[in-house]
Amino acid sequence: MSPGLSSARRLAQERRTAIRRRTHHIRRWVAALAVALFLCAFAVVYVQMASGHDPALTASSHRNATTTGSAARSEATSTSSEASSSAEEEEFGEEGSSEAGPSAVTTSQS
């Protein structure tokens, strides 16, 4: 073999080794980044669930509240006026004096 051919092979081998090293480094960096992003997203969801803030349940309850909101408001208004008139009747009984105990309040919430 000629000296020029062996140096060319050595140079090609060094370039292949450098490309493999760079490829390996990039793949490890991308894998580490993917794992870090997954762990970050998982931690956010875990903390929300552990603290009791489930976004799916909040959206569902908010949607139910807005669809039945006007009906619930009209029921609450009528129930609160009935409760206040019955509380006044209980508070000032037959003798017209105030009772010592607290009056009962009824709500329509479940």
Gaussian input, Z-matrix of N, CA and C with variables (Angstrom, degrees):
# hf/3-21g

backbone

0 1
 N
 C     1     B1
 C     2     B2     1     A1
 N     3     B3     2     A2     1     D1
 C     4     B4     3     A3     2     D2
 C     5     B5     4     A4     3     D3
 N     6     B6     5     A5     4     D4
 C     7     B7     6     A6     5     D5
 C     8     B8     7     A7     6     D6
 N     9     B9     8     A8     7     D7
 C    10    B10     9     A9     8     D8
 C    11    B11    10    A10     9     D9
 N    12    B12    11    A11    10    D10
 C    13    B13    12    A12    11    D11
 C    14    B14    13    A13    12    D12
 N    15    B15    14    A14    13    D13
 C    16    B16    15    A15    14    D14
 C    17    B17    16    A16    15    D15
 N    18    B18    17    A17    16    D16
 C    19    B19    18    A18    17    D17
 C    20    B20    19    A19    18    D18
 N    21    B21    20    A20    19    D19
 C    22    B22    21    A21    20    D20
 C    23    B23    22    A22    21    D21
 N    24    B24    23    A23    22    D22
 C    25    B25    24    A24    23    D23
 C    26    B26    25    A25    24    D24
 N    27    B27    26    A26    25    D25
 C    28    B28    27    A27    26    D26
 C    29    B29    28    A28    27    D27
 N    30    B30    29    A29    28    D28
 C    31    B31    30    A30    29    D29
 C    32    B32    31    A31    30    D30
 N    33    B33    32    A32    31    D31
 C    34    B34    33    A33    32    D32
 C    35    B35    34    A34    33    D33
 N    36    B36    35    A35    34    D34
 C    37    B37    36    A36    35    D35
 C    38    B38    37    A37    36    D36
 N    39    B39    38    A38    37    D37
 C    40    B40    39    A39    38    D38
 C    41    B41    40    A40    39    D39
 N    42    B42    41    A41    40    D40
 C    43    B43    42    A42    41    D41
 C    44    B44    43    A43    42    D42
 N    45    B45    44    A44    43    D43
 C    46    B46    45    A45    44    D44
 C    47    B47    46    A46    45    D45
 N    48    B48    47    A47    46    D46
 C    49    B49    48    A48    47    D47
 C    50    B50    49    A49    48    D48
 N    51    B51    50    A50    49    D49
 C    52    B52    51    A51    50    D50
 C    53    B53    52    A52    51    D51
 N    54    B54    53    A53    52    D52
 C    55    B55    54    A54    53    D53
 C    56    B56    55    A55    54    D54
 N    57    B57    56    A56    55    D55
 C    58    B58    57    A57    56    D56
 C    59    B59    58    A58    57    D57
 N    60    B60    59    A59    58    D58
 C    61    B61    60    A60    59    D59
 C    62    B62    61    A61    60    D60
 N    63    B63    62    A62    61    D61
 C    64    B64    63    A63    62    D62
 C    65    B65    64    A64    63    D63
 N    66    B66    65    A65    64    D64
 C    67    B67    66    A66    65    D65
 C    68    B68    67    A67    66    D66
 N    69    B69    68    A68    67    D67
 C    70    B70    69    A69    68    D68
 C    71    B71    70    A70    69    D69
 N    72    B72    71    A71    70    D70
 C    73    B73    72    A72    71    D71
 C    74    B74    73    A73    72    D72
 N    75    B75    74    A74    73    D73
 C    76    B76    75    A75    74    D74
 C    77    B77    76    A76    75    D75
 N    78    B78    77    A77    76    D76
 C    79    B79    78    A78    77    D77
 C    80    B80    79    A79    78    D78
 N    81    B81    80    A80    79    D79
 C    82    B82    81    A81    80    D80
 C    83    B83    82    A82    81    D81
 N    84    B84    83    A83    82    D82
 C    85    B85    84    A84    83    D83
 C    86    B86    85    A85    84    D84
 N    87    B87    86    A86    85    D85
 C    88    B88    87    A87    86    D86
 C    89    B89    88    A88    87    D87
 N    90    B90    89    A89    88    D88
 C    91    B91    90    A90    89    D89
 C    92    B92    91    A91    90    D90
 N    93    B93    92    A92    91    D91
 C    94    B94    93    A93    92    D92
 C    95    B95    94    A94    93    D93
 N    96    B96    95    A95    94    D94
 C    97    B97    96    A96    95    D95
 C    98    B98    97    A97    96    D96
 N    99    B99    98    A98    97    D97
 C   100   B100    99    A99    98    D98
 C   101   B101   100   A100    99    D99
 N   102   B102   101   A101   100   D100
 C   103   B103   102   A102   101   D101
 C   104   B104   103   A103   102   D102
 N   105   B105   104   A104   103   D103
 C   106   B106   105   A105   104   D104
 C   107   B107   106   A106   105   D105
 N   108   B108   107   A107   106   D106
 C   109   B109   108   A108   107   D107
 C   110   B110   109   A109   108   D108
 N   111   B111   110   A110   109   D109
 C   112   B112   111   A111   110   D110
 C   113   B113   112   A112   111   D111
 N   114   B114   113   A113   112   D112
 C   115   B115   114   A114   113   D113
 C   116   B116   115   A115   114   D114
 N   117   B117   116   A116   115   D115
 C   118   B118   117   A117   116   D116
 C   119   B119   118   A118   117   D117
 N   120   B120   119   A119   118   D118
 C   121   B121   120   A120   119   D119
 C   122   B122   121   A121   120   D120
 N   123   B123   122   A122   121   D121
 C   124   B124   123   A123   122   D122
 C   125   B125   124   A124   123   D123
 N   126   B126   125   A125   124   D124
 C   127   B127   126   A126   125   D125
 C   128   B128   127   A127   126   D126
 N   129   B129   128   A128   127   D127
 C   130   B130   129   A129   128   D128
 C   131   B131   130   A130   129   D129
 N   132   B132   131   A131   130   D130
 C   133   B133   132   A132   131   D131
 C   134   B134   133   A133   132   D132
 N   135   B135   134   A134   133   D133
 C   136   B136   135   A135   134   D134
 C   137   B137   136   A136   135   D135
 N   138   B138   137   A137   136   D136
 C   139   B139   138   A138   137   D137
 C   140   B140   139   A139   138   D138
 N   141   B141   140   A140   139   D139
 C   142   B142   141   A141   140   D140
 C   143   B143   142   A142   141   D141
 N   144   B144   143   A143   142   D142
 C   145   B145   144   A144   143   D143
 C   146   B146   145   A145   144   D144
 N   147   B147   146   A146   145   D145
 C   148   B148   147   A147   146   D146
 C   149   B149   148   A148   147   D147
 N   150   B150   149   A149   148   D148
 C   151   B151   150   A150   149   D149
 C   152   B152   151   A151   150   D150
 N   153   B153   152   A152   151   D151
 C   154   B154   153   A153   152   D152
 C   155   B155   154   A154   153   D153
 N   156   B156   155   A155   154   D154
 C   157   B157   156   A156   155   D155
 C   158   B158   157   A157   156   D156
 N   159   B159   158   A158   157   D157
 C   160   B160   159   A159   158   D158
 C   161   B161   160   A160   159   D159
 N   162   B162   161   A161   160   D160
 C   163   B163   162   A162   161   D161
 C   164   B164   163   A163   162   D162
 N   165   B165   164   A164   163   D163
 C   166   B166   165   A165   164   D164
 C   167   B167   166   A166   165   D165
 N   168   B168   167   A167   166   D166
 C   169   B169   168   A168   167   D167
 C   170   B170   169   A169   168   D168
 N   171   B171   170   A170   169   D169
 C   172   B172   171   A171   170   D170
 C   173   B173   172   A172   171   D171
 N   174   B174   173   A173   172   D172
 C   175   B175   174   A174   173   D173
 C   176   B176   175   A175   174   D174
 N   177   B177   176   A176   175   D175
 C   178   B178   177   A177   176   D176
 C   179   B179   178   A178   177   D177
 N   180   B180   179   A179   178   D178
 C   181   B181   180   A180   179   D179
 C   182   B182   181   A181   180   D180
 N   183   B183   182   A182   181   D181
 C   184   B184   183   A183   182   D182
 C   185   B185   184   A184   183   D183
 N   186   B186   185   A185   184   D184
 C   187   B187   186   A186   185   D185
 C   188   B188   187   A187   186   D186
 N   189   B189   188   A188   187   D187
 C   190   B190   189   A189   188   D188
 C   191   B191   190   A190   189   D189
 N   192   B192   191   A191   190   D190
 C   193   B193   192   A192   191   D191
 C   194   B194   193   A193   192   D192
 N   195   B195   194   A194   193   D193
 C   196   B196   195   A195   194   D194
 C   197   B197   196   A196   195   D195
 N   198   B198   197   A197   196   D196
 C   199   B199   198   A198   197   D197
 C   200   B200   199   A199   198   D198
 N   201   B201   200   A200   199   D199
 C   202   B202   201   A201   200   D200
 C   203   B203   202   A202   201   D201
 N   204   B204   203   A203   202   D202
 C   205   B205   204   A204   203   D203
 C   206   B206   205   A205   204   D204
 N   207   B207   206   A206   205   D205
 C   208   B208   207   A207   206   D206
 C   209   B209   208   A208   207   D207
 N   210   B210   209   A209   208   D208
 C   211   B211   210   A210   209   D209
 C   212   B212   211   A211   210   D210
 N   213   B213   212   A212   211   D211
 C   214   B214   213   A213   212   D212
 C   215   B215   214   A214   213   D213
 N   216   B216   215   A215   214   D214
 C   217   B217   216   A216   215   D215
 C   218   B218   217   A217   216   D216
 N   219   B219   218   A218   217   D217
 C   220   B220   219   A219   218   D218
 C   221   B221   220   A220   219   D219
 N   222   B222   221   A221   220   D220
 C   223   B223   222   A222   221   D221
 C   224   B224   223   A223   222   D222
 N   225   B225   224   A224   223   D223
 C   226   B226   225   A225   224   D224
 C   227   B227   226   A226   225   D225
 N   228   B228   227   A227   226   D226
 C   229   B229   228   A228   227   D227
 C   230   B230   229   A229   228   D228
 N   231   B231   230   A230   229   D229
 C   232   B232   231   A231   230   D230
 C   233   B233   232   A232   231   D231
 N   234   B234   233   A233   232   D232
 C   235   B235   234   A234   233   D233
 C   236   B236   235   A235   234   D234
 N   237   B237   236   A236   235   D235
 C   238   B238   237   A237   236   D236
 C   239   B239   238   A238   237   D237
 N   240   B240   239   A239   238   D238
 C   241   B241   240   A240   239   D239
 C   242   B242   241   A241   240   D240
 N   243   B243   242   A242   241   D241
 C   244   B244   243   A243   242   D242
 C   245   B245   244   A244   243   D243
 N   246   B246   245   A245   244   D244
 C   247   B247   246   A246   245   D245
 C   248   B248   247   A247   246   D246
 N   249   B249   248   A248   247   D247
 C   250   B250   249   A249   248   D248
 C   251   B251   250   A250   249   D249
 N   252   B252   251   A251   250   D250
 C   253   B253   252   A252   251   D251
 C   254   B254   253   A253   252   D252
 N   255   B255   254   A254   253   D253
 C   256   B256   255   A255   254   D254
 C   257   B257   256   A256   255   D255
 N   258   B258   257   A257   256   D256
 C   259   B259   258   A258   257   D257
 C   260   B260   259   A259   258   D258
 N   261   B261   260   A260   259   D259
 C   262   B262   261   A261   260   D260
 C   263   B263   262   A262   261   D261
 N   264   B264   263   A263   262   D262
 C   265   B265   264   A264   263   D263
 C   266   B266   265   A265   264   D264
 N   267   B267   266   A266   265   D265
 C   268   B268   267   A267   266   D266
 C   269   B269   268   A268   267   D267
 N   270   B270   269   A269   268   D268
 C   271   B271   270   A270   269   D269
 C   272   B272   271   A271   270   D270
 N   273   B273   272   A272   271   D271
 C   274   B274   273   A273   272   D272
 C   275   B275   274   A274   273   D273
 N   276   B276   275   A275   274   D274
 C   277   B277   276   A276   275   D275
 C   278   B278   277   A277   276   D276
 N   279   B279   278   A278   277   D277
 C   280   B280   279   A279   278   D278
 C   281   B281   280   A280   279   D279
 N   282   B282   281   A281   280   D280
 C   283   B283   282   A282   281   D281
 C   284   B284   283   A283   282   D282
 N   285   B285   284   A284   283   D283
 C   286   B286   285   A285   284   D284
 C   287   B287   286   A286   285   D285
 N   288   B288   287   A287   286   D286
 C   289   B289   288   A288   287   D287
 C   290   B290   289   A289   288   D288
 N   291   B291   290   A290   289   D289
 C   292   B292   291   A291   290   D290
 C   293   B293   292   A292   291   D291
 N   294   B294   293   A293   292   D292
 C   295   B295   294   A294   293   D293
 C   296   B296   295   A295   294   D294
 N   297   B297   296   A296   295   D295
 C   298   B298   297   A297   296   D296
 C   299   B299   298   A298   297   D297
 N   300   B300   299   A299   298   D298
 C   301   B301   300   A300   299   D299
 C   302   B302   301   A301   300   D300
 N   303   B303   302   A302   301   D301
 C   304   B304   303   A303   302   D302
 C   305   B305   304   A304   303   D303
 N   306   B306   305   A305   304   D304
 C   307   B307   306   A306   305   D305
 C   308   B308   307   A307   306   D306
 N   309   B309   308   A308   307   D307
 C   310   B310   309   A309   308   D308
 C   311   B311   310   A310   309   D309
 N   312   B312   311   A311   310   D310
 C   313   B313   312   A312   311   D311
 C   314   B314   313   A313   312   D312
 N   315   B315   314   A314   313   D313
 C   316   B316   315   A315   314   D314
 C   317   B317   316   A316   315   D315
 N   318   B318   317   A317   316   D316
 C   319   B319   318   A318   317   D317
 C   320   B320   319   A319   318   D318
 N   321   B321   320   A320   319   D319
 C   322   B322   321   A321   320   D320
 C   323   B323   322   A322   321   D321
 N   324   B324   323   A323   322   D322
 C   325   B325   324   A324   323   D323
 C   326   B326   325   A325   324   D324
 N   327   B327   326   A326   325   D325
 C   328   B328   327   A327   326   D326
 C   329   B329   328   A328   327   D327

   B1=1.4427
   B2=1.5246
   B3=1.2561
   B4=1.4596
   B5=1.5286
   B6=1.3154
   B7=1.4605
   B8=1.5291
   B9=1.2989
   B10=1.4661
   B11=1.5203
   B12=1.3439
   B13=1.4573
   B14=1.5248
   B15=1.3110
   B16=1.4621
   B17=1.5379
   B18=1.3136
   B19=1.4666
   B20=1.5398
   B21=1.3112
   B22=1.4645
   B23=1.5364
   B24=1.3596
   B25=1.4723
   B26=1.5256
   B27=1.3096
   B28=1.4643
   B29=1.5275
   B30=1.3183
   B31=1.4552
   B32=1.5399
   B33=1.3303
   B34=1.4724
   B35=1.5244
   B36=1.3373
   B37=1.4718
   B38=1.5277
   B39=1.3176
   B40=1.4668
   B41=1.5324
   B42=1.3269
   B43=1.4721
   B44=1.5262
   B45=1.3491
   B46=1.4710
   B47=1.5245
   B48=1.3112
   B49=1.4702
   B50=1.5290
   B51=1.3174
   B52=1.4650
   B53=1.5297
   B54=1.3304
   B55=1.4745
   B56=1.5243
   B57=1.3381
   B58=1.4765
   B59=1.5261
   B60=1.3263
   B61=1.4657
   B62=1.5323
   B63=1.3393
   B64=1.4599
   B65=1.5321
   B66=1.3292
   B67=1.4687
   B68=1.5322
   B69=1.3239
   B70=1.4644
   B71=1.5260
   B72=1.3232
   B73=1.4674
   B74=1.5381
   B75=1.3320
   B76=1.4716
   B77=1.5259
   B78=1.3283
   B79=1.4704
   B80=1.5265
   B81=1.3269
   B82=1.4792
   B83=1.5314
   B84=1.3334
   B85=1.4624
   B86=1.5308
   B87=1.3380
   B88=1.4666
   B89=1.5277
   B90=1.3327
   B91=1.4646
   B92=1.5277
   B93=1.3241
   B94=1.4682
   B95=1.5276
   B96=1.3155
   B97=1.4612
   B98=1.5316
   B99=1.3331
   B100=1.4663
   B101=1.5238
   B102=1.3224
   B103=1.4678
   B104=1.5221
   B105=1.3293
   B106=1.4665
   B107=1.5297
   B108=1.3325
   B109=1.4614
   B110=1.5234
   B111=1.3219
   B112=1.4605
   B113=1.5208
   B114=1.3266
   B115=1.4637
   B116=1.5228
   B117=1.3262
   B118=1.4591
   B119=1.5267
   B120=1.3294
   B121=1.4687
   B122=1.5233
   B123=1.3137
   B124=1.4630
   B125=1.5239
   B126=1.3217
   B127=1.4606
   B128=1.5240
   B129=1.3278
   B130=1.4648
   B131=1.5282
   B132=1.3253
   B133=1.4720
   B134=1.5197
   B135=1.3160
   B136=1.4587
   B137=1.5257
   B138=1.3193
   B139=1.4735
   B140=1.5321
   B141=1.3347
   B142=1.4652
   B143=1.5149
   B144=1.3196
   B145=1.4603
   B146=1.5208
   B147=1.3295
   B148=1.4603
   B149=1.5220
   B150=1.3209
   B151=1.4556
   B152=1.5250
   B153=1.3338
   B154=1.4576
   B155=1.5113
   B156=1.3082
   B157=1.4599
   B158=1.5238
   B159=1.3248
   B160=1.4614
   B161=1.5257
   B162=1.3310
   B163=1.4616
   B164=1.5249
   B165=1.3128
   B166=1.4646
   B167=1.5271
   B168=1.3172
   B169=1.4624
   B170=1.5244
   B171=1.3066
   B172=1.4607
   B173=1.5145
   B174=1.3170
   B175=1.4594
   B176=1.5251
   B177=1.3192
   B178=1.4603
   B179=1.5204
   B180=1.3293
   B181=1.4614
   B182=1.5247
   B183=1.3431
   B184=1.4645
   B185=1.5253
   B186=1.3290
   B187=1.4522
   B188=1.5316
   B189=1.3346
   B190=1.4639
   B191=1.5236
   B192=1.3059
   B193=1.4541
   B194=1.5244
   B195=1.3215
   B196=1.4597
   B197=1.5199
   B198=1.3218
   B199=1.4628
   B200=1.5154
   B201=1.3209
   B202=1.4565
   B203=1.5143
   B204=1.3161
   B205=1.4622
   B206=1.5076
   B207=1.3278
   B208=1.4570
   B209=1.5232
   B210=1.3209
   B211=1.4633
   B212=1.5198
   B213=1.3200
   B214=1.4617
   B215=1.5253
   B216=1.3443
   B217=1.4541
   B218=1.5210
   B219=1.3297
   B220=1.4554
   B221=1.5263
   B222=1.3547
   B223=1.4602
   B224=1.5168
   B225=1.3282
   B226=1.4542
   B227=1.5194
   B228=1.3149
   B229=1.4574
   B230=1.5206
   B231=1.3142
   B232=1.4625
   B233=1.5190
   B234=1.3384
   B235=1.4560
   B236=1.5193
   B237=1.3375
   B238=1.4584
   B239=1.5253
   B240=1.3263
   B241=1.4604
   B242=1.5181
   B243=1.3498
   B244=1.4655
   B245=1.5165
   B246=1.3402
   B247=1.4573
   B248=1.5245
   B249=1.3240
   B250=1.4578
   B251=1.5276
   B252=1.3402
   B253=1.4628
   B254=1.5202
   B255=1.3567
   B256=1.4691
   B257=1.5152
   B258=1.3273
   B259=1.4588
   B260=1.5187
   B261=1.3239
   B262=1.4540
   B263=1.5230
   B264=1.3366
   B265=1.4584
   B266=1.5129
   B267=1.3537
   B268=1.4567
   B269=1.5195
   B270=1.3366
   B271=1.4463
   B272=1.5322
   B273=1.3001
   B274=1.4482
   B275=1.5225
   B276=1.3124
   B277=1.4606
   B278=1.5185
   B279=1.3178
   B280=1.4608
   B281=1.5239
   B282=1.3183
   B283=1.4653
   B284=1.5113
   B285=1.3489
   B286=1.4568
   B287=1.5069
   B288=1.3398
   B289=1.4596
   B290=1.5257
   B291=1.2885
   B292=1.4637
   B293=1.5207
   B294=1.3562
   B295=1.4598
   B296=1.5215
   B297=1.3395
   B298=1.4579
   B299=1.5231
   B300=1.3351
   B301=1.4678
   B302=1.5202
   B303=1.2988
   B304=1.4692
   B305=1.5231
   B306=1.2898
   B307=1.4617
   B308=1.5282
   B309=1.3153
   B310=1.4608
   B311=1.5219
   B312=1.3315
   B313=1.4588
   B314=1.5072
   B315=1.3311
   B316=1.4621
   B317=1.5297
   B318=1.3328
   B319=1.4589
   B320=1.5153
   B321=1.3214
   B322=1.4632
   B323=1.5202
   B324=1.3273
   B325=1.4544
   B326=1.5220
   B327=1.3352
   B328=1.4679
   B329=1.4929
   A1=109.59
   A2=113.91
   A3=118.55
   A4=109.33
   A5=116.44
   A6=119.66
   A7=113.04
   A8=118.85
   A9=122.10
   A10=111.82
   A11=116.83
   A12=121.85
   A13=111.04
   A14=117.56
   A15=120.19
   A16=111.13
   A17=117.18
   A18=118.74
   A19=110.66
   A20=117.43
   A21=120.69
   A22=110.88
   A23=116.17
   A24=119.61
   A25=110.73
   A26=115.96
   A27=120.13
   A28=110.43
   A29=117.49
   A30=122.53
   A31=111.02
   A32=116.09
   A33=120.20
   A34=110.64
   A35=116.38
   A36=120.41
   A37=110.75
   A38=117.19
   A39=120.85
   A40=110.80
   A41=115.81
   A42=119.22
   A43=111.10
   A44=117.45
   A45=120.34
   A46=110.85
   A47=115.80
   A48=120.17
   A49=110.44
   A50=116.80
   A51=120.41
   A52=111.00
   A53=117.00
   A54=120.57
   A55=109.94
   A56=117.09
   A57=120.53
   A58=110.85
   A59=115.71
   A60=120.33
   A61=110.74
   A62=116.49
   A63=121.21
   A64=111.23
   A65=116.26
   A66=120.99
   A67=110.53
   A68=115.45
   A69=120.20
   A70=110.64
   A71=116.23
   A72=120.95
   A73=110.69
   A74=117.60
   A75=121.61
   A76=110.53
   A77=117.42
   A78=120.03
   A79=111.41
   A80=116.80
   A81=119.69
   A82=110.42
   A83=117.13
   A84=121.25
   A85=110.56
   A86=117.69
   A87=121.72
   A88=110.41
   A89=118.01
   A90=121.31
   A91=110.45
   A92=117.20
   A93=120.43
   A94=111.00
   A95=116.94
   A96=120.88
   A97=111.07
   A98=117.05
   A99=120.81
   A100=111.07
   A101=117.38
   A102=121.08
   A103=110.28
   A104=117.40
   A105=120.86
   A106=111.14
   A107=117.56
   A108=120.50
   A109=111.18
   A110=117.23
   A111=120.37
   A112=110.72
   A113=117.64
   A114=120.62
   A115=111.45
   A116=117.14
   A117=120.77
   A118=110.81
   A119=116.97
   A120=120.51
   A121=110.74
   A122=117.50
   A123=121.57
   A124=110.43
   A125=117.29
   A126=121.21
   A127=110.99
   A128=117.56
   A129=120.65
   A130=110.31
   A131=116.56
   A132=120.20
   A133=110.48
   A134=118.06
   A135=121.84
   A136=111.24
   A137=116.79
   A138=120.35
   A139=110.32
   A140=117.51
   A141=119.94
   A142=111.23
   A143=117.01
   A144=120.81
   A145=110.81
   A146=117.81
   A147=121.57
   A148=111.33
   A149=117.47
   A150=119.98
   A151=112.50
   A152=117.37
   A153=120.86
   A154=114.53
   A155=118.56
   A156=121.58
   A157=109.89
   A158=116.49
   A159=120.95
   A160=108.47
   A161=118.85
   A162=120.74
   A163=113.25
   A164=118.15
   A165=120.53
   A166=110.74
   A167=116.94
   A168=119.86
   A169=110.96
   A170=117.56
   A171=120.88
   A172=110.52
   A173=117.73
   A174=120.90
   A175=110.69
   A176=117.50
   A177=121.40
   A178=110.82
   A179=117.62
   A180=120.10
   A181=110.88
   A182=116.78
   A183=120.27
   A184=109.86
   A185=117.18
   A186=121.68
   A187=109.79
   A188=117.67
   A189=120.96
   A190=111.31
   A191=117.10
   A192=120.75
   A193=111.73
   A194=117.33
   A195=119.16
   A196=111.65
   A197=118.20
   A198=119.24
   A199=111.56
   A200=117.83
   A201=120.38
   A202=111.78
   A203=117.65
   A204=121.85
   A205=113.86
   A206=118.95
   A207=120.54
   A208=110.99
   A209=117.72
   A210=120.70
   A211=110.20
   A212=117.28
   A213=121.00
   A214=110.72
   A215=117.06
   A216=119.40
   A217=111.26
   A218=117.91
   A219=119.75
   A220=110.56
   A221=117.64
   A222=120.42
   A223=110.44
   A224=117.24
   A225=120.82
   A226=110.69
   A227=118.23
   A228=121.47
   A229=110.62
   A230=117.10
   A231=119.43
   A232=111.04
   A233=118.06
   A234=120.89
   A235=110.94
   A236=117.63
   A237=119.48
   A238=111.00
   A239=118.74
   A240=119.46
   A241=110.20
   A242=118.15
   A243=120.66
   A244=110.40
   A245=117.02
   A246=120.77
   A247=110.75
   A248=117.40
   A249=118.98
   A250=110.88
   A251=118.42
   A252=118.87
   A253=110.97
   A254=117.71
   A255=118.74
   A256=110.41
   A257=118.50
   A258=121.51
   A259=110.33
   A260=117.61
   A261=120.63
   A262=110.61
   A263=116.85
   A264=119.96
   A265=110.93
   A266=117.58
   A267=120.38
   A268=110.71
   A269=116.64
   A270=120.45
   A271=110.86
   A272=117.60
   A273=121.65
   A274=107.01
   A275=115.38
   A276=122.15
   A277=112.15
   A278=116.31
   A279=122.42
   A280=111.72
   A281=116.61
   A282=119.61
   A283=112.50
   A284=118.41
   A285=121.01
   A286=113.36
   A287=118.72
   A288=120.98
   A289=110.20
   A290=115.13
   A291=120.93
   A292=109.99
   A293=116.14
   A294=119.95
   A295=109.20
   A296=117.36
   A297=121.29
   A298=112.81
   A299=119.93
   A300=123.10
   A301=112.13
   A302=116.84
   A303=120.62
   A304=111.11
   A305=115.76
   A306=120.65
   A307=109.89
   A308=117.18
   A309=121.79
   A310=109.56
   A311=116.41
   A312=122.08
   A313=107.43
   A314=116.12
   A315=121.07
   A316=108.46
   A317=115.33
   A318=120.03
   A319=109.92
   A320=116.29
   A321=120.00
   A322=111.65
   A323=118.28
   A324=120.82
   A325=109.74
   A326=114.65
   A327=116.98
   A328=112.04
   D1=147.33
   D2=179.88
   D3=-85.74
   D4=153.22
   D5=-179.03
   D6=-62.85
   D7=-29.94
   D8=179.20
   D9=-70.39
   D10=-35.21
   D11=179.79
   D12=-70.52
   D13=-41.38
   D14=179.98
   D15=-67.75
   D16=-36.85
   D17=177.90
   D18=-69.94
   D19=-33.92
   D20=176.87
   D21=-66.36
   D22=-40.96
   D23=176.96
   D24=-64.72
   D25=-42.11
   D26=179.42
   D27=-62.64
   D28=-41.89
   D29=178.24
   D30=-63.67
   D31=-42.92
   D32=177.74
   D33=-63.51
   D34=-41.89
   D35=178.48
   D36=-62.84
   D37=-41.16
   D38=178.71
   D39=-64.08
   D40=-40.46
   D41=178.50
   D42=-65.19
   D43=-43.05
   D44=177.53
   D45=-61.49
   D46=-41.55
   D47=178.76
   D48=-63.70
   D49=-42.05
   D50=179.01
   D51=-64.73
   D52=-40.42
   D53=178.83
   D54=-64.99
   D55=-43.08
   D56=178.39
   D57=-62.04
   D58=-43.63
   D59=179.52
   D60=-61.60
   D61=-45.30
   D62=179.26
   D63=-64.08
   D64=-43.12
   D65=178.26
   D66=-61.32
   D67=-45.15
   D68=179.02
   D69=-61.32
   D70=-42.71
   D71=179.98
   D72=-63.46
   D73=-44.92
   D74=-179.81
   D75=-64.75
   D76=-42.96
   D77=179.33
   D78=-62.93
   D79=-41.71
   D80=178.35
   D81=-64.72
   D82=-40.37
   D83=179.91
   D84=-64.17
   D85=-44.17
   D86=179.56
   D87=-65.22
   D88=-41.90
   D89=178.60
   D90=-64.08
   D91=-42.60
   D92=178.70
   D93=-64.29
   D94=-40.55
   D95=178.10
   D96=-64.10
   D97=-42.89
   D98=179.05
   D99=-62.98
   D100=-42.46
   D101=178.58
   D102=-65.10
   D103=-42.07
   D104=-179.72
   D105=-63.94
   D106=-42.83
   D107=178.64
   D108=-65.69
   D109=-40.45
   D110=177.86
   D111=-63.07
   D112=-46.02
   D113=179.93
   D114=-63.30
   D115=-37.42
   D116=178.11
   D117=-64.47
   D118=-47.52
   D119=178.93
   D120=-63.87
   D121=-41.45
   D122=179.35
   D123=-63.54
   D124=-41.02
   D125=179.71
   D126=-64.29
   D127=-40.77
   D128=178.80
   D129=-62.02
   D130=-47.50
   D131=179.66
   D132=-64.71
   D133=-41.50
   D134=-179.41
   D135=-62.48
   D136=-44.20
   D137=-179.77
   D138=-65.44
   D139=-40.33
   D140=177.74
   D141=-62.02
   D142=-45.34
   D143=-178.72
   D144=-67.90
   D145=-39.98
   D146=-179.13
   D147=-67.13
   D148=-32.11
   D149=-179.76
   D150=-86.39
   D151=-4.01
   D152=175.87
   D153=91.72
   D154=11.61
   D155=-179.75
   D156=-102.90
   D157=79.29
   D158=-179.82
   D159=-86.22
   D160=112.40
   D161=-177.51
   D162=-61.33
   D163=-33.13
   D164=179.99
   D165=-67.68
   D166=-41.14
   D167=178.93
   D168=-70.51
   D169=-36.33
   D170=179.03
   D171=-65.04
   D172=-44.02
   D173=179.84
   D174=-64.89
   D175=-38.82
   D176=-179.77
   D177=-67.58
   D178=-45.15
   D179=-179.60
   D180=-68.41
   D181=-34.80
   D182=178.29
   D183=-66.23
   D184=-41.04
   D185=179.84
   D186=-65.14
   D187=-42.64
   D188=178.37
   D189=-66.19
   D190=-36.96
   D191=-179.46
   D192=-67.36
   D193=-37.31
   D194=-178.58
   D195=-74.44
   D196=-31.40
   D197=-179.98
   D198=-76.31
   D199=-32.50
   D200=-179.94
   D201=-105.19
   D202=10.03
   D203=-175.90
   D204=-62.74
   D205=-45.26
   D206=-177.00
   D207=-69.27
   D208=-37.70
   D209=177.90
   D210=-68.07
   D211=-39.82
   D212=179.99
   D213=-67.56
   D214=-36.90
   D215=179.61
   D216=-66.22
   D217=-40.72
   D218=179.96
   D219=-68.54
   D220=-36.71
   D221=176.71
   D222=-67.14
   D223=-42.09
   D224=-178.70
   D225=-64.39
   D226=-38.37
   D227=179.45
   D228=-65.33
   D229=-46.44
   D230=-179.33
   D231=-68.73
   D232=-37.33
   D233=179.98
   D234=-69.01
   D235=-39.32
   D236=-179.34
   D237=-68.52
   D238=-35.10
   D239=178.25
   D240=-71.05
   D241=-36.47
   D242=176.00
   D243=-66.73
   D244=-40.47
   D245=-178.95
   D246=-66.19
   D247=-39.37
   D248=-178.99
   D249=-69.68
   D250=-36.87
   D251=178.83
   D252=-70.80
   D253=-36.66
   D254=178.14
   D255=-71.77
   D256=-31.98
   D257=177.74
   D258=-67.93
   D259=-38.20
   D260=177.78
   D261=-65.87
   D262=-39.12
   D263=178.20
   D264=-65.09
   D265=-40.32
   D266=179.48
   D267=-70.70
   D268=-38.65
   D269=-176.71
   D270=-66.16
   D271=-43.68
   D272=178.34
   D273=-109.02
   D274=88.57
   D275=-175.25
   D276=-71.75
   D277=-150.52
   D278=-176.77
   D279=-63.71
   D280=-34.38
   D281=-177.34
   D282=-85.32
   D283=-12.42
   D284=178.88
   D285=84.22
   D286=10.63
   D287=179.64
   D288=-101.09
   D289=160.11
   D290=-179.54
   D291=-82.81
   D292=138.13
   D293=177.57
   D294=-82.48
   D295=157.74
   D296=-177.91
   D297=-79.13
   D298=-30.28
   D299=-174.39
   D300=-83.55
   D301=163.12
   D302=177.98
   D303=-73.10
   D304=150.80
   D305=-179.59
   D306=-83.99
   D307=151.39
   D308=179.78
   D309=-81.53
   D310=137.28
   D311=178.70
   D312=-120.27
   D313=128.42
   D314=-179.63
   D315=-109.97
   D316=132.94
   D317=176.50
   D318=-119.95
   D319=162.76
   D320=-179.23
   D321=-98.01
   D322=11.25
   D323=-179.95
   D324=-79.09
   D325=147.45
   D326=178.39
   D327=-111.18

